[in-house]
């Protein structure tokens, strides 16, 4: 003879198995969604141009070779540096007067203040924001992560040209870099930018 508690135990086990199955499906879906976020995010950034600040401008070198210098116009380019982590970071000059179309080089000094190797990435920002597409970088340490040995001091050039198509109402551009430490990343050391 079956006991009433035996049937309720069977129902409870069946409900538990169903709930476990649902939780496994939800966990699998969450993992799949998390895994798919990286390529989705990259594609959205590629389409919208968001977060593409450190990407190499493939046409900048050719552009610099084939553009005319507009000597009738002078733009003030201001340089700024900030760091997060074990770095001392600054430009060697605070500002330069440049002509649109002129090839310009500015150097940033970077010091690893710790007695251990560190890696970091520089992220640029521009003011006014509308000047960003007209600031064409040929060489920049911001294109990749940088690794520094313990207490190492390095100089990084930024080679750029301001596009003569820069709107006439823009007379000053501020290029600001923030250098972030990249924790737990083993970056092979490469020289230059």
N, C-alpha and C positions, 0 to 999 in steps of 0.2 A: 504494500500500500504506500502510495507516494504522499509525502508530507507536504503541506502548503509552503513551508519555508524552502523546500527543495526547488519548487517551480519558481519562487521569487529569486532564489540564488541563480538559477539558469537564466532568467530574464535579466538580472543584474549583470551577469557575465557577458551576455550577448550585447547589452548596452555599452558595457566597458570596451568590448572589442570594437564595436562600431565607433565609439568615441576615439579610441586609439587610432583606428584607420583614418578618421577625419583629421586628427592632429598630425599624423604622418603626411597626409596629402597637403595640409596647410604648410607644414615645415618645408616640404619639398618645393612648393610654389614660392615660398618666401626666399629660399635659397636660390632658386632659378631667377627670381626677380632681382635679387641682389647681384647675382652674377651678370645679368644682362644690363644693369645700370651703367657700368663702365663704358661699353660700346655705345649705348644710347646717349650718355652724357657727351662722349667725344663727338658723336655725329651732330648733336644739337649745337655744341660749341663751334663745330666746323661750319654749319649752315648759318648760324647767327653771327659768327665772329667773336663771340664771347670767350674769354679766357684763352685767347690766341696771342697774348701779348709777347710770349717768349719764342714764338715760331720764327724761324729764319725767313727773311724776305728774299725769296729766290730771284726776283727780278731787280733787286736794288743795285747790284753791281753793274749790270748792263745799263740800268737807268742812269747811274752816276757817270758812266763812260759817254753816254749819248745826250746828256742834257746840257743846256747852255746856262752859264752863270749869269744871274740877273744882278748886275752891279748897281742898278738904280735903286735897289731896295736892300735894307739891312734889317735882319731879325736878331733880337737878343735871345740867346738860348741859355737858360739858367740850369745849373746842375745841382742835384740834391741827392743825399744818400742817408738811408736809415738801415739799421740792422737789428735782427732778432736772433739772439744766441751769442756764441763766443767769438764775435767779430768786431774789429774796428774797421770802419768802412767810410771812405770819403772821396770826393772828386779832387783832383789836383788843382782845378780852377773852379770858381763858383759860377762864372758866366763867360760867354764869348759872343762877339758880334760876328754874324755870318751872313753871307749873301745866299739867297736861294740858288740851288744848283751847285754850290761850292762843296767840295769834298772836305770834311772836317774830321779831326781826330781829337778826342779828349780821353784822359787816362783816369781811372779810379784805382785807389789804393785799398787793398784788403789785407787785414792782419788776423790770423788765427791766434787768439790770446790764450789758448789752452795748451797744455803740454801733451795733448793727444791729437791724432788726426781727426779732422772734421770735414763734413761735406755740407754744401749749401746751394741755394738757388736764388738768383736775383730776379725780381719781378718789377718790370718798369711800369710807370704811370705817367701820364701826360696832362699838362694843363696849358691851355684849355683842351678839353677832351677832343674837340673837333680837329685839333692839330695832329692827332695820332696817325692817320693814314698818310700825312704829308711828311712825316719824319721817317725817312728810309734808312735803316741800319744795314750796313754791309758786313760789319764785324761787331760782335757783342758777346761779352761773357755771359749774358743772360740767356743765350741760346741753349745752354746746357748746364747741368749741375757742375759745381766746381769742388774739387777736393784739395785740402791744404794739409800739409804736414804739421806736426806740433810746432807752435810759435812761428810759423812761416809768414813771410811778408811777400805779397805779389802785387804786380801792377797789371791792370787789365785795360786795354784800349777799347774804346767804342768809336767806330768809324761810321759816319753818317753823312747824309745829304738831305737838306730841306728842299722838298719839291717846290719849284717855282709856281705851281698852281695853288699854293697855300693861299687861302682867302686874304685879301688885302687888309682887312680889318685886324688880322692877327700880326702883332709886332713883337710879341714875346712868347716863347715856348718854354715851359719848365719840364725838364726830364728828371723824374725822381725814381730812384731804385730803392727797393727794400730787399735786403738780403736776409733770407730765412735759413736757419740751420735745418738740415734734413737728417733727422735722427735715424739711426740704425741702417743707414744706406752705405754700402761699400762702393764708392765710386773710384774707378781707376783714375789716376792723376794724369791729366793732359795739360800741356802748357798753352798759354795764350788765351784766346777767347773763344 
